[in-house]
Amino acid sequence: MIIANWKSNGGLMMIQDWTSDFINSCSPKDFYVGIAPPVIYISDFSLLEWDLDTLKEKSNNKIWDINIGAQDIDHLSGSRTGTVSIRMFEEFGIDFAIIGHSERREFFNEDNDLIKQKIIALNNSNIKTKILCIGETKEENDKGITKDILKNQLEVVDAMELENFIIAYEPVWAIGSGLTPHPKDINEIHKYIKDVVQSNSANKLIPKVLYGGSVTDKNAESFFKEEFVDGALVGGASLDGKTFANIVNIYNSTK
Ligand code: PGA
């Protein structure tokens, strides 16, 4: 599973270039690929879907559609200036939603209580795939309390029935910094995350765990080779269609 998170980047021209670069570079695949553009551009991705249909024909239908997702959702609606409600995303046929990104936690003061409300709302929606981001800061990493921090962030799923529920492990210090943990350390943390979710969720789900934080087409293979890395959540490197396609291709040939 490979997901692009464009954050607050992009533009109409860029979407066209990105689409043709992605299509020209992406090899046939049969796993989940998604893109979360800024909300205002979601409808422009109908263009992309059209192009991908053409590509599908070219590759004997081996290429699955690219899934379009939300970078975040508002679990409520009504008098909430500036937000986009989960119902609106549902109406658009959005396939996945990212929640709990560290930028939401840091810049918009989102805490476990709010993130839990979002998970409950998503569980009652037609949005199939939910991606919960968790990760420790540099300071927490230096103190050696990464697992405690992750366990606390994962309390939001305690006793819940989870379906199509994915975790993205994104160390805050690795996001946009060019720094990453060692692949072996990522693997160990992913195993830990799977164990915690399995023992705490009501239906004992073993979730897919994606790695996020400075993933590029240069380092992706080193992560994908690890047993418990089930894909990537890609920020900066997803803004270039060719680079993102390369990452998808690397996953295709490594897993
Ligand atoms: P990055 O961002 O790939 O630019 O480090 C990842 C993320 O924040 O999801």
Boltz pocket constraint, residues with backbone or C-beta under 6 A from the ligand:
constraints:
  - pocket:
      binder: B
      contacts: [[A, 5], [A, 170], [A, 174], [A, 175], [A, 176], [A, 177], [A, 212], [A, 213], [A, 214], [A, 215], [A, 233], [A, 234], [A, 235], [A, 236], [A, 237]]
      max_distance: 6.0
